Amino acid sequence: MKIGLKIKFYRTKNRLTQEQLGNQLLVSRKTISSWENDRSVPDF
């Protein structure tokens, strides 16, 4: 399973929006979207 699918799986499992997850990780909603769509990967 690709990292983007894992991020989306756990985000939706925990009933978080991209905005909410971004706020918790101190990144933008667009960054979360990029991760979930495998356009970029987290660097932490």
C-alpha positions, 0 to 999 in steps of 0.5 A: 500500500502506498503512503498516500493511501495509508495516510487517507485510510487512517485520516478517514478512520479517525474521522478527520478532514484534511484541514483537521489533520493538517492543523495537527501536523502544522501543514496545509490542507493542500499538503495533506492532499498532495500526500494522499494523491502521491504527488509528494511525500512527508519529509518527517 
